[in-house]
Amino acid sequence: MTPLTVTDRLFFDRDPSQGPSLGASLDRALTDRSLATALDRADDGELFLEYRESESIGLDDGRIRSAGFDTTLGFGLRAVAGEATGYAHAAELSDEALARAAASVAAVADGHSGTMSEPPRATNARLYSDANPLSAVPFATRTGVLAEIDAYARAKDPRVKQVVASIAGEWQAVQIVRRDGTRVADLRPLVRMNVSVMVEQDGRRETGSFGSGGRHGYEALIAPENWRAAVDEALRQALVNLDSRPAPAGEMEVVLGPGWPGILLHEAIGHGLEGDFNRKGTSAFAGLLGQRIAAPEVTVVDDGTIADRRGSLTVDDEGTPTSRTVLIEDGILVGYLQDRLNARLMKMRATGNGRRQSFAHAPMPRMTNTVMLAGPHEREEMIRSVKRGLYAVNFGGGQVDITSGKFVFSASEAYLIEDGKVTAPVKGATLIGNGPDSLTKVAMVGNDMALDPGVGTCGKNGQGVPVGVGQPTLKLTGLTVGGTAA
């Protein structure tokens, strides 16, 4: 059954013989009439229909402490006239609510004489399963795995004092309808598992954590070899931190590990390459297309087409197929991430990066899976080239200012590099710098590019969406490290 057929039954079908409904639905003829009213003089716009099931289960100290299940249903209606956007939404599906929304958003085009933009191109791509992960595996099986995680972690090492584990999943069904009758649908699974372990030795307590997920079912997460590997990694990090010393401070060479450390690339650089910031001139990268902004070995892409990845989408939330967009090629800025509005105003191509948190939010340009591609160097070669520096393997939280590009990131696992060798683990290290400036400080790019395990969520203007990151091992010169060593 195609996504369009499934979503037709969710949002439009009134015939009970065709299967269960949500208890509310739209009349297609009245929907077309409301869209004609809303978008009569607009340049662009769409009706976004959404149904979502989501759940989360949490275990702490051997007991299920939380379990939740939620369903959401609603629509968002958008009209775009020039730079202005009219947006209305409702947590119900009714012809009356849609008619009221149409009358409201149409006001944005009063006095405007726009010509409706061409619809997004069609695609037959399917990047992930249509199946609902919440109904594929029994609830008791999921809670049982969490209990096994707790028992396994405690049996691994007597220093384990606390285990926190969670599993979460959702299934989102969307249909996007345009004034000309073009309809695009998508069915999106998403699952995630997280494990955190606290250890204690000689009165000192430290923690380690690991998570994984993607756009697939629970089966991969709850396979014993996978959840045991997650526990092993969380415990390894916690035990490393038990032996850590305060991090030094100062300007030094930094080697970033592959995979999840790409979150620094995402925050410090990726946001600055989103179309809205560049159209408005507020990004540190505004006006720099065609110019060198990074070292020659640096190539960065945003790829929403990687199968089963957390940040991937068959189509974005405007109905545009996602793509592999090259942003930086051998150090030259060659592209931005575009939704339809900013692409039209900048006279560029929409790249399939129009994303929204839910039907209650208007779309805007957002990243999908943002990755730096591999280079020619071995990790050991980079380590050997550092006299005194920091090897940052994993990151926690961070902050970035889009306008200036300044960032601060905390390393959750890091080591000293002394005389070309990785030595003692350190705690409390932060990386402080400027996104555009840090690109020019990339001295070596590794040949071991890896993607993150599937846990990223990106926030922008109050909206959160799932994303992915990736990079090879990188060596940067002259970064400022904030530490706690006296």
Beta strands, then each sheet from edge to edge (+ up, - down):
strand 1: 44-60
strand 2: 63-81
strand 3: 84-90
strand 4: 160-177
strand 5: 183-201
strand 6: 204-214
strand 7: 245-246
strand 8: 250-256
strand 9: 300-303
strand 10: 324-329
strand 11: 332-333
strand 12: 354-355
strand 13: 364-365
strand 14: 369-372
strand 15: 388-400
strand 16: 406-418
strand 17: 421-427
strand 18: 430-434
strand 19: 442-445
strand 20: 450-451
strand 21: 456-460
strand 22: 463-471
strand 23: 474-482
sheet 1: 3+ 2- 1+ 4- 5+ 6-
sheet 2: 7+ 17+ 16- 15+ 8+ 23- 18+
sheet 3: 7+ 17+ 16- 15+ 8+ 23- 19+
sheet 4: 11+ 10- 9+ 14- 22- 20+
sheet 5: 11+ 10- 9+ 14- 22- 21+
sheet 6: 12+ 13-
end
